[in-house]
Amino acid sequence: MTKRFVPYGRQIIDEADIEAVAAVMRGDWLTTGPAVAQFEEAFSDFVGAQYGVAVSNGTAALHVAALAAGFGPGDEVIVAAMTFAASANMARYVGADVVFADVRSDTLTIDPNHVASLITDRTRAIVAVDFAGVPCDLDELRSLCEQHDLLLIEDACHAPGGTYRGRPIGSIADLSIFSFHPVKHLTTAEGGMVTTDSPELAERMRQYRNHGIKTDFRQREEQGTWAYDMAALGFNYRLPDLNCALGISQLAKLPDWVEARRRIAARYNTAFADFDGLRTLTEPEDRTASWHLFPVIFEGPDSAAIRASAFENMRAAGIGVNVHYLPVYLHSYYRNLGYEPGLCPVAETAYAGLLSLPMWPGLTDEEQDRVVEMVGAAVGA
Ligand SMILES: Cc1ncc(COP(=O)(O)O)c(C=O)c1O
């Protein structure tokens, strides 16, 4: 029997999910209906936040957050260098400048000491990323934000279901960003959410996701008026009811999936404990990671060559390894804005040896053992 391709991540859809979407299709509201508020409430309850604003993807979530925060030309936003480009692009969408901060080498999350050295009187916010699902140093970042009157934005796309000092991820930063892309912990096909305790920010984000119009059709119906005002330049970033129904159904399974991811991470860590020339990320004792990714880092002078051959051999064997991430400022868009290699040396050194291994709740022990064996072969273990 040929072995199935083992992806680094993918969705799990069951009959209850399909039925939930089908029920919406049989009803009156494909979009702007009741499932949107239900999903927002269920998700914000799950993460312990007052408000959830559902949007069409995680990038849109970052964009409405930047709009609601009111960043613009002349402002600086400090962003972790080790992340998906959208975390930084959110500042560029509104004309603000990105200042890249380096990461801690043990967790690859934003380094608060480096952040402190980058703050100027133009700084407006810190965008911290829970890389791979390991929560970043939220208390240290929060105190920097308080000292300098900055907004703390947590790109938590990798970390739903994680905790920091006993509190759920999504309840701590001023704005927490989530994505529901199929490789993430739960999916709505495409989808995103911002959680916050601020009624003003929530209200502004709702306006920006709906063309910048202050009232929705329900409020207009209640007021018996057809008139509406487009008060700001907004977008159509609405998440349809079909997707929200899928999200509600998926959310019920999230705690079990997080447990499964943590079990897989523990198995990898045990298997790699004695491998020389290879390390995994640290999970600090005061937080729990929900492991969106499971990156390993090949170390030493040959790390880039070992990573390249491991990538090639594992792909050839049907194992869908990947690399997350090239430090954002090394993409040509940012290079063309003047950012240079050498800006964040810890992120650059880690990048040379990074490889994301399969990590999703459907991964079997037998498949994981094959992955471990091939990583062992790469480092001669
Ligand atoms: C850290 C991070 N931020 C933002 C995003 C953007 O999310 P989406 O793909 O839903 O736009 C992603 C998704 O890949 C991500 O990993």
The ligand as a MOL file (V3000), in Angstrom:
LIG
                    3D

  0  0  0     0  0            999 V3000
M  V30 BEGIN CTAB
M  V30 COUNTS 16 16 0 0 0
M  V30 BEGIN ATOM
M  V30 1 C 1.4080 34.9190 11.9960 0
M  V30 2 C 0.3730 35.1030 10.9250 0
M  V30 3 N -0.2240 36.2980 10.7920 0
M  V30 4 C -1.1580 36.5220 9.8480 0
M  V30 5 C -1.5440 35.5300 8.9690 0
M  V30 6 C -2.5420 35.8570 7.8960 0
M  V30 7 O -3.6980 35.0820 7.9890 0
M  V30 8 P -4.5860 34.7850 6.6790 0
M  V30 9 O -3.8420 33.7780 5.8710 0
M  V30 10 O -5.8520 34.2400 7.2470 0
M  V30 11 O -4.7770 36.0790 5.9710 0
M  V30 12 C -0.9700 34.2640 9.0800 0
M  V30 13 C -1.3900 33.1880 8.1710 0
M  V30 14 O -0.6940 32.5570 7.4860 0
M  V30 15 C 0.0290 34.0450 10.0650 0
M  V30 16 O 0.6430 32.8600 10.1830 0
M  V30 END ATOM
M  V30 BEGIN BOND
M  V30 1 1 1 2
M  V30 2 1 2 3
M  V30 3 2 2 15
M  V30 4 2 3 4
M  V30 5 1 4 5
M  V30 6 1 5 6
M  V30 7 2 5 12
M  V30 8 1 6 7
M  V30 9 1 7 8
M  V30 10 2 8 9
M  V30 11 1 8 10
M  V30 12 1 8 11
M  V30 13 1 12 13
M  V30 14 1 12 15
M  V30 15 2 13 14
M  V30 16 1 15 16
M  V30 END BOND
M  V30 END CTAB
M  END
